[in-house]
Amino acid sequence: MNKDDYSCVNSITFTIPETSMEVTIRNIRLDDIDKVLRLQEVSFADMASYGMVWPASYLKKHVHIFPEGQLCAEINGEIVASASSLVIMLKPQYSEHTWHEITGHGLFTTHDPKGDTLYGADISTHPKFQRKGIGTMLYNVRKNLVIRMNLLRIVIGGRLFNYFKYANELSALEYSRKVIEREIEDPVLLFQLKNGFKFIKVLRNYLYDRSSMNYANFLEWLNPDYH
């Protein structure tokens, strides 16, 4: 399949395990922007307190630049989760980078239709709907998009969510290794590992975030059907 020969996600419906609640994953539309902003303020309350959530104008630009990569999860008309992504080419493949560098300071001006990597810029779920498998649904739709576009992989920069509790005694790399070995609980990294992502390395000064002390994990999921 040619990278340009793919369609939008449009709409896919899942059922939350052990309930009859239906979740619709679809592409974000311009008239969803206000709802997504409210979701982000609740989901990233710690980061919202110091202005680190999307402005409405940025979300509109994402939809314009790469509509296929902007997803939301809807239950009974309420947007309960969202995910933003763009396509890039990293040279070399595992090069150091920051969130601002990779996303064009959040504007997705770095989106490259000829790139080989889907970069997950963010994913958020409303606290009331966490631990119900909705984040995994969003990741599965992202993986589907990568397969349909014949991209090599998905790359994400995962916050070291609880690192601030251990920063005085562990390096960021030691912390990540202990999470991988299940000696420390970190919901973000464990969620990503559960969804098939492989830890590559630690990124310094990735994004201003007090909880992670500005560190992130470089994580990768390889497309098994890439050719």
N, C-alpha and C positions, 0 to 999 in steps of 0.2 A: 504493500500500500504506500502511495506517495504521501509525504507529510502534509501536503496541502489538501489531500482527499479524505476529509473526515467531517463529521457533522457535530453539532452541539449536543450536549448531553440531553437537553430538553427536559425530560422528566422520567425518573425511575422510582418506583415505590417498593419499600421494604417494610417488613413487619418486625417490631421489636420482639426479640425472643421472650417467651413466657407471658406475653401480653397480646392483646388484639390491636395495639396501637400502631397505626400506619405512619410511616415516615416517607415523605417524598423528597428525593434529592433532585435538584434542578439547577439550571443556570440562573445566576442573579440577573434581574432586570433593573433598569433605571428606577422604576417605581418601588423597588425593594430597599433602596439606599438608606432611607431613614430608619427602617426596621433593623437593618444590619448594623447601623451605628449604635442603636440602643442595645443590641445584643453585645457588641464589642465592649461597651462601657460596663456592662454587668460581668461579662466573661473575663475581662482583663482589668478588673477594678483597681488592682495595684498599679498597673501601668497607666491606666486612664487618669489616675491621680496626679501624674506628672506629664500629661499630654501625649502619651505614646500610643494613641489609637488613630485609625484612619480618619482624615477629614473627608467630608462628603465629596469634594471635588476630586480626590484621589480615587475613590471607589468608582466614580463615573468614568474616570480615565481608564481604569482597569477593564471595565466592561467594553469600552470603545476599542482598546488595544487588543485584548485577548479574551473575548466573551466566553469561549469554551472552558477557560481555566478558572472562572469565578463561579463558585458553587454555594448553594445554601440547602439546608435541611428544613423542611416545613412540616408541622403537625397541626392539623385543623386550622390552617391559615396563619399560624404563628411561626415565624422564622426562629428556630431554636439552635441553629449551628450554621457556621459558614467557613469557607476555605478559599483563599486567594492564591493564585499561582501564575507563573510566566515561564516562557521557554528561553533558555540561555545556552551558551557554549563556554565552558570553563577551560582555560588553557593555562597550565596543565590541568588535567582532570580533577586533581585534588588540591588545587591552589588555595592559599589563604585568602579570605575575603571577609568583608563585613556585610551586615544586612543592608546597609545604605548603599554600598557599592553594587551589590548584586541586584537590587531592586530599583536603582536610579533614584535613591532617596525616597522610595515608596511610590514613585510615579509610574513605574514599569516602563520607563523609556528605554531600558536595557533589553526589553523583550526582543528576541531574535527568532523569527519564523524558521530560519535555517539551522537553529541550534539542535543539540542532541539530548538536552536535559530539561525535564520539567522541574522547576524550583518552587517548592512550597513556601510561599512568603508568610503565610499564617494559617492557623486553623483554630476555631473557637467554638465552644459549646456552652450554652446557658447552664449555670450551676444546677438548676432543677432537673436537667436532662442529661447530666453527666453519668458515666458508668452504665449506660444503656445500649452501648454499641453504635451510637450515631457517628462518633468520630471514625470508627472503623468503616462504616458505610461510606463516608466521605473519602477516606483513603482508597477504598475499593474502586470508587468511581474515578478517582485520579489515576489509579493503576490502569483501568480500562482505557482512559484517554491516552495514556502513554503507549499502550499496546496498539490502539487504533492509529495513532500518529507515527508509529514505528520509531519512537524515541528510545534512547539507550537506557534511561534511568529516571528516577526521581531523586532529588537531593533536597534535604532540609537542614536547617540550623536549629537544633532543639535546645531550648533554654535549660540550664542546669537549675531546675526549679527550686530545690532546697539547699543549694550550695552555700548560701550565706550562713547556714547553721554549722557548717564544717570547715569554712575557709581558713580558720586559725590553725587547724590541725592537718588538713589534707590539701594537696594541690588539686586543681580542677581535673587533671587526668586521673589521679588516685581516686577521687570522688566518683568519677564516671565508671572506673573499673569496679569499684565496690558496689555500685548500683547494678552493673551487669552481672556481678557474681551474687546478687541478691543479699548483700550485707547491709545495704542502705536502701531506704525507700525513696524513690523519686518518681512521681506519677507520670511525668512527661517522658522521660527516657524509657521507662518500662512499657508505656503505651506504644512508643515507636518500635521498640524491639518486638513486642507482641504482634505488630503489624508487618513484620518481615524486614524491617530496616536493619542495616548493619552499621555498627559504630566504626568510623574511620579515624577520627582524631578530634582533639579539642581546638576550638577557634577562640582566640583572644579578642577582646574589645569588639565583639560581634554586634552587640546592641545594648544601649543603656538600659540596664535592668538591675535593680537592687537585689532581687532574690538570687539571681544567678551570678552576681558580681561581674556582669557584662560578658560572661563566658557562654559558649554554646557548643553543642556536639555536632560535628559534621557527620550526617547520617545518609545512607544511600540504599535505595531499593533498585535492583537491576531487572530490566524487562526480560523475562524468560523467552519471549518470542522475537527479540530484536534480530534483525537481519540487515 
